[in-house]
């Protein structure tokens, strides 16, 4: 239970850091694979490349903590 709470706390801190400094990081939102469609009165942004990168990093962290 204690280890799970520590991991959850680290994840929440990571999410907080990304939300605070995410707009200031040049690579987030501009990776290859990020989809951006802009039309008059309509903007669609789907950060597919960024989501994949974050997923890989989180999976690696879970794998590292499981060892």
C-alpha positions as CSV (number, residue, x, y, z in Angstrom):
1,X,0.0,0.0,0.0
2,X,2.8,2.4,0.9
3,X,4.7,1.8,-2.4
4,X,1.5,2.4,-4.4
5,X,0.9,5.7,-2.6
6,X,4.5,6.8,-3.4
7,X,4.1,5.9,-7.0
8,X,0.7,7.7,-7.2
9,X,2.3,10.8,-5.6
10,X,5.1,10.8,-8.1
11,X,2.7,10.5,-11.0
12,X,0.6,13.4,-9.6
13,X,3.8,15.5,-9.2
14,X,4.7,14.7,-12.8
15,X,1.3,15.7,-14.1
16,X,1.5,18.9,-12.1
17,X,4.9,19.7,-13.6
18,X,3.7,19.0,-17.1
19,X,0.7,21.2,-16.6
20,X,2.7,24.0,-15.1
21,X,5.7,24.0,-17.5
22,X,4.2,22.1,-20.5
23,X,3.6,25.1,-22.6
24,X,7.2,26.3,-22.0
25,X,8.8,23.1,-23.3
26,X,9.5,23.4,-27.0
27,X,9.0,19.7,-27.9
28,X,5.6,19.1,-26.4
29,X,2.9,19.6,-29.0
30,X,5.3,19.9,-31.9
31,X,6.5,16.3,-32.3
32,X,6.1,14.4,-35.5
33,X,2.7,12.7,-35.4
34,X,0.9,15.6,-33.6
35,X,-2.2,16.4,-35.6
36,X,-3.3,20.1,-36.0
37,X,-6.1,21.1,-38.3
38,X,-6.9,24.8,-38.5
39,X,-9.9,26.1,-40.4
40,X,-11.9,29.3,-40.2
41,X,-13.6,29.2,-36.8
42,X,-12.4,25.7,-36.0
43,X,-9.1,24.3,-34.6
44,X,-8.5,20.6,-33.9
45,X,-5.3,19.6,-32.1
46,X,-4.6,15.9,-31.3
47,X,-1.1,15.4,-29.8
48,X,-0.6,11.8,-30.9
49,X,3.2,11.9,-31.0
50,X,3.3,13.5,-27.6
51,X,0.9,11.0,-26.1
52,X,3.0,8.1,-27.4
53,X,6.2,9.6,-25.9
54,X,4.5,10.1,-22.5
55,X,3.1,6.6,-22.6
56,X,6.5,5.1,-23.3
57,X,8.1,7.1,-20.5
58,X,5.3,6.1,-18.0
59,X,5.6,2.5,-19.0
60,X,9.3,2.6,-18.5
61,X,8.9,4.1,-15.0
62,X,6.3,1.4,-14.1
63,X,8.7,-1.3,-15.3
64,X,11.5,0.2,-13.4
65,X,9.5,0.4,-10.1
66,X,8.3,-3.2,-10.6
67,X,11.9,-4.5,-10.6
